[in-house]
Amino acid sequence: MLELHEQCTVTRSPDAVSHYLADFTSAADWDPTTVAAERLDDGPLGAGSRFALTCKLPLGSIRVDYTLTHFEPGRCLCLQGQSSLFSVDDEITLRAEGEGCHIDYRARFQFPAPMERYLRRHPARFTAMGRRTMAGLATALQDANPPPTAQADTVRADRWLLPGLAHFTRYGYRRGQQRWAPCSTDIRGRHMVITGATSGLGEACARALAQAGAALTLVVRDRPRGKALVESLQAASGNSDIQLALADLSLLGEVDALCEQLVARGRPVDVLINNAGALFNDKTITTEGIEQSYALLLLSPWRLTLGLQPLLAQSDAGRVINVVSGGMYTQRLNLRQLTGQSARYNGSVAYAQAKRALMLATRHLAEQWREQGIVVNAMHPGWADTPGVASALPTFRRLTAPVLRNAQQGADTMVWLARAREAGEVSGELFLDREPRSTHLLERTREGEQERAALLQLLDGYRPGQGIPSLSN
């Protein structure tokens, strides 16, 4: 048997450290030998939870299956790992030290005899692995990542159409993943409101944030589906602080009622995620006299965000995340198309116009609310395989199926913007794969100052408390 023994002290509480480590998929953040990690079961984290890690070898990689065998929050974690090449017992002991936490890490390895003899003759290679692992863990727990900036090659790619589009695929996600800093921010109890959470990106986001311990209010239209989702999230995460709010967000009267309900509850909103959306191939006018795409994709998040501003302001670091789409890159702002007033209706164009306008609204609110400490950003998920894409864009899905992201990959930046400490240090940006991105890939889609002013004047008529103006059709 060979043993690694390393120690460090970090400025985090033992409880926060044990919460971070209990989800052993975090090893992909801090262990330099781990290239991927996934949880193999559901339910509250604790003794019996299982994980699979893919670890680097000098040639290739190896899968290591881990089981959390003992867990005392704030005090101790023990794990057993098994692979085709070795077995390992990890013991991580925690104790309060000053205002931080002392971490004592021991890993006892069983290797085949020839490999063990080799490592005993070359101990520096073995012990260096332990030092790198502990250094990575200490760095992750410092949670001192710098504000996000675009990498130089990302800026170059965004100047050209095809490289920029390539980043929308699953390969763009994997490219970004290789650069990400660890995310250990503790969000337990942070109140987050998510719209459109019953499927696709919204559900993937809700599952990740529930597992991380966030308090969730899920805005849904269908009570039975919403109830089933809450029960599923609670069972999978052990997080009981998840509740429903019912609203058809294509109707601004229901948006107003939702705002009144949440304000009456009085619970500050730390994060608002405006994710609800759909692509409508046929033009439909709501009962309020508004074209449905315009109502759901732009007016609803605009009015909801303004209506919840008092609760966002009560947070010590309120955030708004608007989910847009790569489709907006094809469109220059056109108010007649945006509002459904043009002679011909195209569902994809209406969707893209609304997302283009939502990006402009994001930047406007970021400037307006900067002094209040409310951060407003947008993200787009790349090309993700969701139920909405399958139903509304079947041809696109068929042609791009080999490169589509899954829902978890598409939702990753949404989760990161809600969770990461450093994501709260920038405002008014568009993110893809945790990097600020250009809002235009084609110069011809860039709107002028008059167009922006006209949009803001239009939106100003849809502020809460100003009634619901309708447009002629």
Rosetta blueprint (number, residue, H / E / L):
1 M L
2 L E
3 E E
4 L E
5 H E
6 E E
7 Q E
8 C E
9 T E
10 V E
11 T L
12 R L
13 S L
14 P H
15 D H
16 A H
17 V H
18 S H
19 H H
20 Y H
21 L H
22 A H
23 D L
24 F H
25 T H
26 S H
27 A H
28 A H
29 D H
30 W H
31 D L
32 P L
33 T L
34 T E
35 V E
36 A E
37 A E
38 E E
39 R E
40 L L
41 D L
42 D L
43 G L
44 P L
45 L L
46 G L
47 A L
48 G L
49 S L
50 R E
51 F E
52 A E
53 L E
54 T E
55 C E
56 K E
57 L L
58 P L
59 L L
60 G L
61 S E
62 I E
63 R E
64 V E
65 D E
66 Y E
67 T E
68 L E
69 T E
70 H E
71 F E
72 E E
73 P L
74 G L
75 R L
76 C E
77 L E
78 C E
79 L E
80 Q E
81 G E
82 Q E
83 S L
84 S L
85 L L
86 F L
87 S E
88 V E
89 D E
90 D E
91 E E
92 I E
93 T E
94 L E
95 R E
96 A E
97 E E
98 G L
99 E L
100 G E
101 C E
102 H E
103 I E
104 D E
105 Y E
106 R E
107 A E
108 R E
109 F E
110 Q E
111 F L
112 P L
113 A H
114 P H
115 M H
116 E H
117 R H
118 Y H
119 L H
120 R H
121 R H
122 H L
123 P H
124 A H
125 R H
126 F H
127 T H
128 A H
129 M H
130 G H
131 R H
132 R H
133 T H
134 M H
135 A H
136 G H
137 L H
138 A H
139 T H
140 A H
141 L H
142 Q H
143 D L
144 A L
145 N L
146 P L
147 P L
148 P L
149 T L
150 A L
151 Q L
152 A H
153 D H
154 T H
155 V H
156 R H
157 A H
158 D H
159 R L
160 W L
161 L H
162 L H
163 P H
164 G H
165 L H
166 A H
167 H L
168 F L
169 T L
170 R H
171 Y H
172 G H
173 Y H
174 R H
175 R H
176 G H
177 Q H
178 Q L
179 R L
180 W L
181 A L
182 P L
183 C L
184 S L
185 T L
186 D L
187 I L
188 R L
189 G L
190 R L
191 H E
192 M E
193 V E
194 I E
195 T E
196 G L
197 A L
198 T L
199 S L
200 G H
201 L H
202 G H
203 E H
204 A H
205 C H
206 A H
207 R H
208 A H
209 L H
210 A H
211 Q H
212 A L
213 G L
214 A L
215 A E
216 L E
217 T E
218 L E
219 V E
220 V E
221 R L
222 D L
223 R H
224 P H
225 R H
226 G H
227 K H
228 A H
229 L H
230 V H
231 E H
232 S H
233 L H
234 Q H
235 A H
236 A H
237 S H
238 G L
239 N L
240 S L
241 D L
242 I E
243 Q E
244 L E
245 A E
246 L E
247 A L
248 D L
249 L L
250 S L
251 L L
252 L H
253 G H
254 E H
255 V H
256 D H
257 A H
258 L H
259 C H
260 E H
261 Q H
262 L H
263 V H
264 A H
265 R H
266 G L
267 R L
268 P L
269 V L
270 D L
271 V E
272 L E
273 I E
274 N E
275 N L
276 A L
277 G L
278 A L
279 L L
280 F L
281 N L
282 D L
283 K L
284 T L
285 I E
286 T L
287 T L
288 E L
289 G L
290 I L
291 E E
292 Q H
293 S H
294 Y H
295 A H
296 L H
297 L H
298 L H
299 L H
300 S H
301 P H
302 W H
303 R H
304 L H
305 T H
306 L H
307 G H
308 L L
309 Q H
310 P H
311 L H
312 L H
313 A H
314 Q H
315 S L
316 D L
317 A L
318 G L
319 R E
320 V E
321 I E
322 N E
323 V E
324 V L
325 S L
326 G H
327 G H
328 M H
329 Y H
330 T H
331 Q L
332 R L
333 L L
334 N L
335 L H
336 R H
337 Q H
338 L H
339 T L
340 G L
341 Q L
342 S L
343 A L
344 R L
345 Y L
346 N L
347 G H
348 S H
349 V H
350 A H
351 Y H
352 A H
353 Q H
354 A H
355 K H
356 R H
357 A H
358 L H
359 M H
360 L H
361 A H
362 T H
363 R H
364 H H
365 L H
366 A H
367 E H
368 Q H
369 W L
370 R H
371 E H
372 Q H
373 G L
374 I L
375 V E
376 V E
377 N E
378 A E
379 M E
380 H L
381 P L
382 G L
383 W L
384 A E
385 D L
386 T L
387 P H
388 G H
389 V H
390 A H
391 S H
392 A H
393 L L
394 P H
395 T H
396 F H
397 R H
398 R H
399 L H
400 T H
401 A H
402 P H
403 V H
404 L L
405 R E
406 N L
407 A H
408 Q H
409 Q H
410 G H
411 A H
412 D H
413 T H
414 M H
415 V H
416 W H
417 L H
418 A H
419 R H
420 A L
421 R H
422 E H
423 A H
424 G H
425 E H
426 V L
427 S L
428 G L
429 E L
430 L E
431 F E
432 L E
433 D L
434 R L
435 E E
436 P E
437 R E
438 S L
439 T L
440 H L
441 L L
442 L L
443 E H
444 R H
445 T H
446 R L
447 E L
448 G L
449 E H
450 Q H
451 E H
452 R H
453 A H
454 A H
455 L H
456 L H
457 Q H
458 L H
459 L H
460 D H
461 G L
462 Y L
463 R L
464 P L
465 G L
466 Q L
467 G L
468 I L
469 P L
470 S L
471 L L
472 S L
473 N L
